[in-house]
Amino acid sequence: MKYSKNEVLQFVNEEDVKFIRLAFCDVFGKQKNISVMPDELPRAFEYGIAIDASSIDGFGDETRSDLLLHPDPETLMTLPWRPEHGKVVRMFCSITYPDGRPFECDTRSLLKKAVEAAEDAGFCFQFGAEQEFYLFNLDENGDATNVPYDKASYMDIAPEDRGENIRREICLTLEQMGIKPESSHHEDGPGQNEIDFRYSDALAAADNAITFQNVVRTVARRNGLYADFSAKPLENEPGNGFHINMSVKPSNNSENLCYMIAGVLEKVKDITVFLNPTENSYKRFGQSKAPYFVSWSSENRSQLVRIPAAIGEYRRAELRSPDPTANPYLAFTLLIYAGLYGLKNKLDLPHPANINLFKADEETTKEYDQLPKTLAEACKLATESEFVKKYVPAEILEIYSK
């Protein structure tokens, strides 16, 4: 349910809400928040709530530390794990300077702008997220270890799959918050799990991706476990993927999906640093279903982009290179612009790679372009890209390129 400002004020008054978390993300997608009491909510809606942003990555230093948070009433959610009496709710915020100017490093606002650009061009993009994570045991001091919670494998069941009840609790918690998971299962790695979401508009999908990681970490900790979303938690085991499913409307033109994919394939190397922002990210490529070559095919999981088996409105493209350390607001922003680039220029798709690229020999793979091998290479491609410079503020590009 999407609330108005007045409905939020009424909800807070009638539902015994005592704390309102005003949430936002740093440039790398890490969620932050500040809590206010109910009496402060009208001021938050009218003027914004000031924060000292000098200690937040990418948000400036002590010389320009004051920023304002403006809550989006449509994102109101109750946090089910907090007390029933004296409830806690959360809203995502946009960020401005005190004079009202939009803050350049507010990636949620960048996504809003991309959605508007797509609408102006006559298109609407939808996203579905598939995020993988490991569950690790804690030591006697409550600190994370690298010992997996179980030794199960792909789609195993209990008792081998010990994460079954954890996933169930995560899904039920998300459902209480109005987020509907589509499916969940044990993944390839020991202690590795995946939960997938239904399609939604870009902004809701990004909000839900951020919320999902928060819920997973919270539920895991309540069960004495640590949830790890890093790209490659264990050296000799599968990495964690953040598979992004994309579709574009109007979908009555079957060529639109092809144009969109062609745009993403052409720009993917330029934007890889924003899809895979850590050194650890590049250890994942080229193994255990993580792509390495710039290619596409139908149903083939060795490709960068695959088109899963589906009919009509469920037809989509799955980008398989991102990992969960990506900022979903920034990732979806750049994928929308890349898709628009393909749509506006009616780019032709290259021939599909209907082979298993994980097993193909060097003679076969030499015709395919490759994703960056390292974070440094990805940074260089981004800083030299006119496409990236057009859509990523210089302040953000500089932070990612350090």
Buried (B, 14 or more C-beta within 10 A) or exposed (E): EEBEBEBBBEBBEEEEBBBBBBBBBBBBBEBBBBEBEBEEBEEBBEEBBEBEBBEBEBBBEEEEBEBBBBBBBBBBBBBBBBEEEEBBBBBBBBBBBEEEEBBBBBBBBBBBBBBEBBEEEEBBBBBBBBBBBBBBBBEEEEEBEEEBBBEBBEEBEEEEBBBBEBBEBBBEBBEBBEBEBEEBBBBBBBBBBBBBBBBBBBBBBBBBBBBBBBBBBBBBBEBEBBBBBBBBBBEEBBBBBBBBBBBBBEBEEEEBBBBBBBBBBBBBBBBBBBBBBBEBBBBBBBBBBBBBBBBBBEEBBBBBBBBEEEEEEEBBBBBBBBBBBBBBBBBBBBBBBBBBBBBEEEBEBBEBBEBEBBEBEEEEBEEBEBBBEEBEBBBBBBBEBEBBBEBBBEBBBEBBBE
